Amino acid sequence: MPVDWAEAKDVEFGIRTNLERTRQRGAICPVAPAASQAKNYANWQKDFVNAIYGSRKVTLLKSTTYSQVSRIDEGEGDFRVRLSQASANSAIPTAKLRANYAPKNGGP
């Protein structure tokens, strides 16, 4: 029961919704014989990973300054906003350190 992942199409659906509809209709299909053999799942997993790796592109952005990596669904603009927020948050402790270690007037 091989799957041709190159012919696969993206489909959006909610698993709970589909399971609920199936249960209401009482239409549970029998399991294919190949699906009852545990050894097949490792091969199917490997085929699926290879198909995804070979056909999908993920672009991630990284900031070494703030040790941040963009999220998969985050655009460059949103990532830059998050970095500017991280910058603003890290500026507060820096100002406090500067105040603590600034030269004191009227030393001993």
Backbone bond lengths (Angstrom), bond angles and torsions (degrees), N, CA, C in turn:
res aa  C-N    CA-C-N  psi(-1)  N-CA   C-N-CA  omega(-1)  CA-C   N-CA-C  phi
1 M - - - 1.445 - - 1.528 109.62 -
2 P 1.337 117.61 57.74 1.463 118.97 179.40 1.521 111.35 -70.41
3 V 1.318 115.39 153.20 1.460 121.91 179.05 1.518 107.74 -113.24
4 D 1.309 116.77 134.01 1.454 121.53 176.18 1.525 107.39 -91.78
5 W 1.340 116.57 91.97 1.457 121.25 -174.77 1.523 112.03 -66.28
6 A 1.333 117.42 -21.79 1.466 119.74 178.66 1.527 110.82 -66.36
7 E 1.311 117.51 -24.36 1.461 122.17 179.78 1.534 112.39 -93.89
8 A 1.319 117.53 0.15 1.466 121.19 -177.56 1.523 110.85 -68.74
9 K 1.304 116.49 148.91 1.462 122.70 178.12 1.525 109.04 -121.04
10 D 1.344 115.78 145.96 1.462 120.48 176.29 1.525 109.43 -70.61
11 V 1.311 116.09 131.39 1.455 121.67 178.34 1.517 107.70 -134.82
12 E 1.323 116.42 133.02 1.457 119.98 176.82 1.520 108.99 -104.98
13 F 1.307 115.70 125.88 1.458 120.37 176.51 1.511 108.01 -158.22
14 G 1.309 114.34 155.30 1.458 120.30 177.16 1.520 109.19 -94.29
15 I 1.295 117.17 123.39 1.465 120.79 -177.06 1.519 111.29 -60.21
16 R 1.316 117.16 -39.13 1.473 119.42 179.60 1.532 111.04 -63.60
17 T 1.314 115.73 -42.10 1.462 120.07 179.91 1.523 110.28 -61.30
18 N 1.311 117.10 -47.68 1.464 120.47 -178.61 1.522 111.79 -66.31
19 L 1.310 118.05 -39.38 1.458 120.10 178.36 1.522 110.86 -65.32
20 E 1.329 116.61 -38.81 1.464 120.58 179.49 1.526 110.17 -64.86
21 R 1.334 117.15 -44.22 1.470 120.39 178.47 1.530 110.95 -61.90
22 T 1.319 116.20 -42.84 1.459 120.59 -178.80 1.525 110.23 -63.73
23 R 1.299 116.40 -41.88 1.461 120.20 -179.62 1.531 110.56 -65.58
24 Q 1.310 116.64 -39.58 1.466 120.34 179.44 1.526 111.48 -64.95
25 R 1.322 116.62 -38.83 1.465 120.02 -179.97 1.522 111.79 -80.09
26 G 1.328 115.97 -18.92 1.455 119.57 -177.69 1.518 111.95 72.18
27 A 1.312 116.77 25.62 1.459 120.87 -176.09 1.524 110.31 -103.06
28 I 1.286 117.21 75.09 1.464 121.54 175.44 1.519 106.96 -95.93
29 C 1.312 115.81 121.99 1.464 120.52 -177.93 1.516 110.12 -83.78
30 P 1.321 116.86 150.64 1.460 119.61 175.71 1.532 110.02 -68.60
31 V 1.307 115.93 151.67 1.458 121.89 179.82 1.520 108.75 -78.00
32 A 1.322 116.07 136.21 1.465 120.66 177.38 1.526 109.08 -62.35
33 P 1.325 118.75 143.69 1.464 121.28 -178.45 1.531 113.60 -54.36
34 A 1.329 116.74 -38.42 1.469 119.20 -179.72 1.528 111.72 -64.46
35 A 1.327 117.90 -28.12 1.464 121.76 -179.55 1.518 112.32 -73.94
36 S 1.308 117.33 -12.90 1.467 119.78 178.69 1.524 112.32 -89.25
37 Q 1.323 117.17 0.52 1.470 121.47 179.08 1.524 109.01 -106.89
38 A 1.313 116.01 112.88 1.469 122.07 -174.63 1.522 112.66 -58.19
39 K 1.319 118.35 -33.37 1.469 120.92 -176.86 1.534 112.11 -62.86
40 N 1.319 117.67 -25.10 1.462 120.82 -179.40 1.525 112.53 -69.53
41 Y 1.319 117.70 -28.15 1.460 120.63 -175.56 1.526 112.47 -65.49
42 A 1.308 118.40 -36.05 1.470 120.99 178.38 1.525 109.82 -64.47
43 N 1.329 117.41 -42.73 1.467 120.54 178.66 1.519 110.97 -66.21
44 W 1.325 117.33 -41.69 1.461 120.55 179.42 1.516 110.91 -64.87
45 Q 1.324 116.28 -38.67 1.459 119.94 178.61 1.525 110.13 -63.57
46 K 1.321 116.74 -45.11 1.463 121.28 179.46 1.531 110.51 -61.81
47 D 1.319 117.62 -44.28 1.463 121.19 177.97 1.519 111.48 -61.60
48 F 1.327 116.58 -41.51 1.458 121.38 -179.44 1.529 110.96 -65.32
49 V 1.317 116.89 -45.50 1.470 121.20 179.65 1.528 110.00 -61.54
50 N 1.323 117.05 -43.96 1.465 120.34 178.68 1.521 111.44 -62.89
51 A 1.324 117.25 -39.78 1.464 121.02 179.26 1.520 110.98 -65.51
52 I 1.316 117.04 -44.14 1.469 120.75 179.57 1.523 110.23 -66.11
53 Y 1.317 116.63 -46.38 1.464 121.21 -178.06 1.526 110.85 -61.78
54 G 1.324 116.60 -37.43 1.452 120.06 -177.28 1.512 114.93 -83.58
55 S 1.329 118.45 -15.71 1.459 119.28 -173.53 1.523 114.86 -119.56
56 R 1.302 118.60 -5.37 1.468 121.44 -177.28 1.515 110.47 -116.63
57 K 1.309 115.78 147.96 1.457 121.60 177.86 1.521 108.72 -121.40
58 V 1.305 116.35 130.79 1.456 122.02 177.06 1.525 107.45 -124.43
59 T 1.312 116.03 125.70 1.456 121.05 178.09 1.522 108.28 -109.11
60 L 1.316 115.84 121.03 1.460 121.50 177.27 1.518 108.59 -117.41
61 L 1.297 116.42 142.34 1.454 122.92 177.14 1.521 108.46 -105.91
62 K 1.333 116.15 146.82 1.461 119.68 -176.29 1.519 110.05 -132.94
63 S 1.328 114.99 137.30 1.457 121.65 173.52 1.522 107.86 -115.96
64 T 1.317 116.19 112.40 1.467 119.00 178.06 1.525 111.15 -74.74
65 T 1.333 116.21 -26.59 1.462 120.15 179.69 1.523 111.52 -62.42
66 Y 1.334 116.02 -43.89 1.464 120.58 -176.81 1.522 112.94 -107.56
67 S 1.315 117.32 8.12 1.474 122.54 179.87 1.530 111.01 50.44
68 Q 1.331 115.73 49.97 1.462 121.91 -178.74 1.525 109.14 -123.27
69 V 1.325 115.82 146.05 1.460 123.06 173.17 1.515 107.08 -125.97
70 S 1.320 116.04 139.26 1.469 119.08 -179.40 1.521 110.35 -66.52
71 R 1.318 114.60 155.01 1.465 120.87 176.19 1.520 108.77 -81.35
72 I 1.302 117.17 160.13 1.463 120.96 -177.53 1.520 111.70 -58.16
73 D 1.314 117.64 -40.56 1.465 120.98 -176.53 1.529 113.37 -94.75
74 E 1.329 117.20 12.70 1.463 121.57 -175.21 1.530 110.63 -100.88
75 G 1.317 116.48 124.18 1.459 121.25 177.17 1.518 111.51 -76.14
76 E 1.334 115.47 170.32 1.457 119.99 -178.11 1.525 111.98 -61.61
77 G 1.329 116.62 -40.41 1.469 120.10 -179.90 1.521 111.95 -62.17
78 D 1.323 116.88 -45.14 1.467 120.77 178.68 1.521 110.95 -64.82
79 F 1.328 116.62 -37.73 1.466 120.50 178.43 1.527 110.33 -64.23
80 R 1.328 116.81 -41.65 1.469 120.07 179.05 1.533 111.50 -65.29
81 V 1.321 116.68 -37.08 1.466 120.27 176.49 1.527 109.30 -62.56
82 R 1.331 116.28 -44.72 1.468 120.00 179.78 1.531 110.71 -63.13
83 L 1.340 117.28 -37.44 1.470 120.24 177.50 1.521 111.36 -67.42
84 S 1.335 116.77 -38.31 1.466 117.91 178.69 1.522 111.03 -67.19
85 Q 1.338 116.65 -33.82 1.465 119.65 175.08 1.529 110.56 -66.92
86 A 1.325 116.27 -40.07 1.469 119.96 177.20 1.526 110.12 -63.82
87 S 1.320 116.32 -37.62 1.460 120.96 178.11 1.521 110.79 -64.28
88 A 1.326 116.40 -44.72 1.469 120.29 179.68 1.522 110.87 -64.09
89 N 1.325 116.73 -39.74 1.470 120.32 179.88 1.515 111.83 -68.39
90 S 1.341 117.22 -34.05 1.463 118.70 -178.91 1.522 111.55 -81.65
91 A 1.334 118.58 -14.64 1.466 121.28 179.92 1.523 111.33 -71.51
92 I 1.309 118.28 -28.59 1.465 121.70 -178.72 1.527 111.05 -63.32
93 P 1.333 119.52 -51.60 1.458 118.20 178.26 1.530 112.53 -64.49
94 T 1.335 117.95 -32.92 1.463 120.71 179.20 1.524 110.07 -63.01
95 A 1.321 117.61 -43.72 1.466 121.32 179.19 1.528 110.38 -62.52
96 K 1.319 116.26 -38.58 1.466 119.99 179.58 1.530 110.19 -66.40
97 L 1.338 117.12 -41.30 1.464 120.36 178.07 1.523 110.92 -63.34
98 R 1.326 116.33 -42.67 1.471 119.29 179.01 1.523 111.02 -61.01
99 A 1.316 116.42 -40.08 1.470 120.23 179.79 1.536 110.80 -65.84
100 N 1.348 115.93 -40.69 1.462 120.02 -179.14 1.515 113.22 -67.87
101 Y 1.353 116.64 -35.33 1.463 120.08 -174.51 1.526 113.05 -105.93
102 A 1.300 118.35 10.69 1.461 121.67 177.84 1.528 108.74 -70.11
103 P 1.329 116.01 149.08 1.478 118.37 178.17 1.527 110.06 -60.61
104 K 1.304 114.79 136.79 1.467 120.90 180.00 1.526 109.61 -89.39
105 N 1.344 116.01 140.80 1.458 120.54 175.98 1.528 108.98 -81.54
106 G 1.298 115.72 144.30 1.466 120.12 175.95 1.507 112.22 70.99
107 G 1.343 117.36 50.80 1.461 121.89 -179.83 1.524 112.59 -64.03
108 P 1.323 120.13 -177.83 1.478 122.95 -175.63 1.472 115.54 -66.09
